[in-house]
Amino acid sequence: MDFYSFSFGDMQVAQADASSPEIVAMDVRLAFRDSETKGAHLLTVQVQVPGGADSTIADVQQEAFEKMLQILQAATAYCQGKTPNQLKEASEKQLISTSKTP
């Protein structure tokens, strides 16, 4: 796979109330071209980072980029050597355990 493109996508700001911090949800997009088929494969990761009056767009984008890297590293480490069925089972166990918490 060869690097093809990078971009920031949609950005949404949310705040539960005036006393809580702003959260920025931002899409970070990467595309890679398959050297054999020449097709491009797009990966979009939506991350949530802190926002606020002191944050510039560049600050938020940098934090979103760093968070995306952390997520991709964690995903690679966790998924490597597992099958799709193992991942589905782990997801089901996670959903069941979180639904039981008060």
VENNORKA-V185334 format. One record per residue. RES is the residue in one small letter. SS is DSSP state (H for helix, E for strand, C for the rest). NEAR is the number of other ideal C-beta (glycine too) atoms within 8 Angstrom. Layout:
res->RES ss->SS near->NEAR
res->RES ss->SS near->NEAR
//
This chain:
res->m ss->C near->7
res->d ss->E near->6
res->f ss->E near->8
res->y ss->E near->7
res->s ss->E near->8
res->f ss->E near->6
res->s ss->E near->5
res->f ss->E near->9
res->g ss->E near->9
res->d ss->E near->6
res->m ss->E near->10
res->q ss->E near->7
res->v ss->E near->9
res->a ss->E near->8
res->q ss->C near->9
res->a ss->C near->4
res->d ss->C near->5
res->a ss->C near->4
res->s ss->C near->3
res->s ss->C near->6
res->p ss->C near->7
res->e ss->C near->9
res->i ss->E near->11
res->v ss->E near->15
res->a ss->E near->12
res->m ss->E near->16
res->d ss->E near->11
res->v ss->E near->13
res->r ss->E near->13
res->l ss->E near->10
res->a ss->E near->11
res->f ss->E near->11
res->r ss->E near->12
res->d ss->C near->10
res->s ss->C near->6
res->e ss->C near->4
res->t ss->C near->4
res->k ss->C near->6
res->g ss->C near->6
res->a ss->E near->9
res->h ss->E near->9
res->l ss->E near->7
res->l ss->E near->8
res->t ss->E near->8
res->v ss->E near->11
res->q ss->E near->8
res->v ss->E near->11
res->q ss->E near->8
res->v ss->E near->11
res->p ss->E near->9
res->g ss->C near->10
res->g ss->C near->7
res->a ss->C near->3
res->d ss->C near->3
res->s ss->C near->9
res->t ss->C near->5
res->i ss->H near->5
res->a ss->H near->6
res->d ss->H near->8
res->v ss->H near->14
res->q ss->H near->10
res->q ss->H near->8
res->e ss->H near->10
res->a ss->H near->14
res->f ss->H near->9
res->e ss->H near->8
res->k ss->H near->11
res->m ss->H near->11
res->l ss->H near->8
res->q ss->H near->8
res->i ss->H near->10
res->l ss->H near->9
res->q ss->H near->8
res->a ss->H near->8
res->a ss->H near->8
res->t ss->H near->8
res->a ss->H near->7
res->y ss->H near->7
res->c ss->H near->8
res->q ss->C near->6
res->g ss->C near->3
res->k ss->C near->8
res->t ss->C near->5
res->p ss->H near->5
res->n ss->H near->6
res->q ss->H near->8
res->l ss->H near->10
res->k ss->H near->8
res->e ss->H near->8
res->a ss->H near->9
res->s ss->H near->8
res->e ss->H near->8
res->k ss->H near->8
res->q ss->H near->8
res->l ss->H near->8
res->i ss->H near->8
res->s ss->H near->8
res->t ss->H near->7
res->s ss->H near->6
res->k ss->C near->5
res->t ss->C near->5
res->p ss->C near->1
//
